[in-house]
Amino acid sequence: GQNIDQPTEMTATEGAIVQINCTYQTSGFNGLFWYQQHAGEAPTFLSYNVLDGLEEKGRFSSFLSRSKGYSYLLLKELQMKDSASYLCAVRDDDYKLSFGAGTTVTVRA
Amino acid sequence: IAGITQAPTSQILAAGRRMTLRCTQDMRHNAMYWYRQDLGLGLRLIHYSNTAGTTGKGEVPDGYSVSRANTDDFPLTLASAVPSQTSVYFCASSEGASGSYEQYFGPGTRLTVT
């Protein structure tokens, strides 16, 4: 099975940087995904990591350390529209995704 | 291009009734998935299909069944609904089960079992 942990809530100010951590303990590993989900909407894909290191995509970056079972999502230059839940998901050796419970980020003006 | 659609958008269902949630994608994706999302528990995989004609069980398959007769459709059936199946159900698809292919999610079906 998979155990995926991420903080429940985070609050930050518009224009700031927020880092959302995700730790996982898995029976296999075949990649880690981050998704964004606005309230009442479907999740949408943000990033994918399978090798150690940092992947940068605009204001969002994602980091992976497989040896530590650790990832983070970095949101820079926060905007009000970034208020959402951020879901960490690990794919196992059977190519199935297991999701963390999600981190709700609130951006304040 | 519709992407991935689900029907109905929401439903109130009496316990013991049978219900099929529909999911259709027009992206010719090979893999499809059904999740349920409950407050505090995140998304949990119910069933999946890596290619048309095959299906597999996810983390919480009990009380649900699926079929994948063709590439586009992946219906989820609750044979006899129970209140614990009250949830938001998301269907998703991806081009492939492996590699960097991300999953695309439908808009969801909000199901209440009374």
Chai-1 contact restraints between the chains, C-beta under 6 A:
chainA,res_idxA,chainB,res_idxB,connection_type,confidence,min_distance_angstrom,max_distance_angstrom,comment,restraint_id
A,A42,B,F105,contact,1.0,0.0,6.0,A-B,restraint_1
A,A42,B,P107,contact,1.0,0.0,6.0,A-B,restraint_2
A,A42,B,G108,contact,1.0,0.0,6.0,A-B,restraint_3
A,P43,B,F105,contact,1.0,0.0,6.0,A-B,restraint_4
A,F45,B,E102,contact,1.0,0.0,6.0,A-B,restraint_5
A,Y48,B,S100,contact,1.0,0.0,6.0,A-B,restraint_6
A,Y95,B,A97,contact,1.0,0.0,6.0,A-B,restraint_7
A,Y95,B,S98,contact,1.0,0.0,6.0,A-B,restraint_8
A,K96,B,L45,contact,1.0,0.0,6.0,A-B,restraint_9
A,F99,B,G42,contact,1.0,0.0,6.0,A-B,restraint_10
A,F99,B,L43,contact,1.0,0.0,6.0,A-B,restraint_11
A,G100,B,G42,contact,1.0,0.0,6.0,A-B,restraint_12
A,A101,B,G42,contact,1.0,0.0,6.0,A-B,restraint_13
A,G102,B,G42,contact,1.0,0.0,6.0,A-B,restraint_14
